[in-house]
Amino acid sequence: MESVKVRVFEIIEKADSKDRASFMFDSMIIILIVLNVTSIILESFSELYSVYTVHFRVFEIFSVGVFTIEFFLRIWTSDILYQDENISRGTAIRKYLMSPMAVIDLVAILPFYL
């Protein structure tokens, strides 16, 4: 199981130019972010929103699902991220959750669930 965890960490962290899976993951996340921004802009046009409400909603659910999975994978692999600091798993999780990127991710997905 530890080798799976390490591989997941390698994929979700910044891509090594030779790691195809990591590069594809990074590209997919960037594309999903751009599509979300585009979707929010398009939703502001009432004519489009009224016609494509269901499509916007389905895309939002899909996107939040992907971002939520990514968020929990980052929590799961946080002990690998901070392995050089020789801290406990719980401390690594807390340290990750207090990082600026984790806070941004949480602020991005939390409104959907609230």
Sine and cosine of phi, psi and omega as CSV:
sin_phi,cos_phi,sin_psi,cos_psi,sin_omega,cos_omega
0.00,0.00,-0.55,0.83,-0.02,-1.00
-0.90,0.45,-0.59,0.81,0.01,-1.00
-0.93,0.38,-0.55,0.84,0.06,-1.00
-0.91,0.41,-0.70,0.71,-0.01,-1.00
-0.88,0.48,-0.69,0.72,0.02,-1.00
-0.89,0.45,-0.67,0.74,-0.01,-1.00
-0.91,0.41,-0.66,0.75,0.06,-1.00
-0.86,0.50,-0.69,0.72,0.04,-1.00
-0.86,0.51,-0.71,0.70,0.01,-1.00
-0.87,0.49,-0.60,0.80,-0.03,-1.00
-0.96,0.29,-0.69,0.73,-0.10,-0.99
-0.99,0.13,-0.26,0.97,0.09,-1.00
-0.99,0.15,0.17,-0.99,-0.03,-1.00
-0.78,0.63,0.72,-0.69,-0.14,-0.99
-0.90,0.43,0.71,-0.70,0.24,-0.97
-0.98,0.18,0.69,-0.72,-0.09,-1.00
-0.85,0.53,-0.35,0.94,-0.01,-1.00
-0.99,-0.12,-0.10,1.00,-0.04,-1.00
-0.99,-0.12,0.99,-0.17,-0.09,-1.00
-0.88,0.48,-0.68,0.74,-0.03,-1.00
-0.90,0.44,-0.67,0.74,0.01,-1.00
-0.91,0.41,-0.68,0.74,0.03,-1.00
-0.89,0.46,-0.68,0.73,0.02,-1.00
-0.91,0.42,-0.65,0.76,0.03,-1.00
-0.89,0.46,-0.76,0.66,0.02,-1.00
-0.85,0.52,-0.70,0.72,0.00,-1.00
-0.89,0.45,-0.68,0.73,0.00,-1.00
-0.89,0.46,-0.67,0.74,0.00,-1.00
-0.91,0.42,-0.68,0.73,0.02,-1.00
-0.89,0.45,-0.70,0.72,0.02,-1.00
-0.89,0.46,-0.68,0.74,0.00,-1.00
-0.90,0.44,-0.62,0.78,0.05,-1.00
-0.90,0.43,-0.73,0.69,0.01,-1.00
-0.88,0.47,-0.67,0.74,0.02,-1.00
-0.90,0.43,-0.59,0.81,0.05,-1.00
-0.91,0.40,-0.68,0.73,0.05,-1.00
-0.88,0.47,-0.70,0.72,0.03,-1.00
-0.87,0.48,-0.68,0.73,0.01,-1.00
-0.88,0.48,-0.68,0.73,0.01,-1.00
-0.89,0.45,-0.65,0.76,0.03,-1.00
-0.90,0.44,-0.72,0.69,-0.02,-1.00
-0.91,0.41,-0.56,0.83,0.04,-1.00
-0.89,0.45,-0.39,0.92,-0.02,-1.00
-0.95,0.30,-0.23,0.97,0.08,-1.00
-1.00,-0.02,0.93,-0.36,-0.12,-0.99
-0.86,0.51,-0.56,0.83,0.01,-1.00
-0.90,0.44,-0.69,0.72,0.02,-1.00
-0.94,0.35,-0.69,0.73,-0.04,-1.00
-0.88,0.47,-0.66,0.75,-0.03,-1.00
-0.92,0.40,-0.53,0.85,0.00,-1.00
-0.99,0.14,-0.61,0.79,-0.13,-0.99
-0.92,-0.39,0.45,0.89,-0.03,-1.00
-0.79,0.61,-0.75,0.66,-0.04,-1.00
-0.89,0.45,-0.67,0.75,0.00,-1.00
-0.89,0.45,-0.70,0.72,0.04,-1.00
-0.87,0.48,-0.67,0.74,-0.03,-1.00
-0.91,0.41,-0.71,0.71,0.01,-1.00
-0.89,0.46,-0.68,0.73,0.02,-1.00
-0.90,0.44,-0.64,0.77,0.03,-1.00
-0.89,0.46,-0.71,0.70,0.01,-1.00
-0.88,0.47,-0.70,0.71,0.03,-1.00
-0.87,0.50,-0.75,0.66,-0.05,-1.00
-0.88,0.47,-0.74,0.67,0.00,-1.00
-0.89,0.45,-0.59,0.81,0.06,-1.00
-0.87,0.48,-0.72,0.69,0.01,-1.00
-0.89,0.45,-0.72,0.69,-0.02,-1.00
-0.91,0.41,-0.55,0.83,0.04,-1.00
-0.92,0.39,-0.70,0.72,0.04,-1.00
-0.87,0.49,-0.70,0.72,0.03,-1.00
-0.87,0.50,-0.70,0.72,0.00,-1.00
-0.85,0.52,-0.73,0.69,-0.02,-1.00
-0.95,0.32,-0.52,0.85,0.09,-1.00
-0.91,0.41,-0.61,0.80,0.03,-1.00
-0.93,0.37,-0.60,0.80,0.08,-1.00
-0.90,0.43,-0.72,0.69,-0.03,-1.00
-0.86,0.51,-0.61,0.79,-0.06,-1.00
-0.99,-0.14,0.17,0.99,-0.06,-1.00
-0.89,0.46,-0.50,0.86,0.03,-1.00
-0.92,0.39,-0.44,0.90,0.08,-1.00
-0.97,0.25,-0.62,0.78,0.02,-1.00
-0.85,0.52,-0.64,0.77,-0.06,-1.00
-0.96,-0.28,0.41,0.91,-0.07,-1.00
-0.89,0.45,-0.48,0.88,0.01,-1.00
-0.94,0.35,-0.34,0.94,-0.05,-1.00
-1.00,0.05,-0.09,1.00,0.06,-1.00
0.79,0.62,0.81,0.58,0.01,-1.00
-0.89,-0.45,0.27,-0.96,-0.01,-1.00
-0.94,0.34,0.29,-0.96,0.02,-1.00
-0.86,0.51,-0.70,0.72,0.01,-1.00
-0.88,0.47,-0.65,0.76,0.03,-1.00
-0.92,0.39,-0.63,0.78,0.04,-1.00
-0.89,0.46,-0.66,0.75,0.03,-1.00
-0.90,0.44,-0.74,0.68,0.02,-1.00
-0.87,0.49,-0.67,0.75,0.01,-1.00
-0.89,0.45,-0.68,0.73,0.05,-1.00
-0.89,0.45,-0.73,0.69,-0.05,-1.00
-0.88,0.47,-0.42,0.91,0.02,-1.00
-1.00,-0.01,-0.07,1.00,-0.01,-1.00
-0.95,0.30,0.49,-0.87,0.00,-1.00
-0.82,0.57,-0.66,0.75,-0.03,-1.00
-0.92,0.40,-0.63,0.78,0.03,-1.00
-0.92,0.40,-0.65,0.76,0.02,-1.00
-0.90,0.44,-0.69,0.73,0.04,-1.00
-0.88,0.48,-0.72,0.70,0.02,-1.00
-0.87,0.50,-0.70,0.72,-0.01,-1.00
-0.91,0.42,-0.67,0.74,0.03,-1.00
-0.90,0.44,-0.51,0.86,0.00,-1.00
-0.96,0.29,-0.60,0.80,-0.08,-1.00
-0.99,-0.14,-0.45,0.89,-0.09,-1.00
-0.85,0.53,-0.67,0.74,0.00,-1.00
-0.84,0.55,-0.53,0.85,0.03,-1.00
-0.88,0.48,-0.66,0.75,-0.06,-1.00
-0.99,0.13,-0.34,0.94,0.03,-1.00
-1.00,0.06,0.00,0.00,0.00,0.00
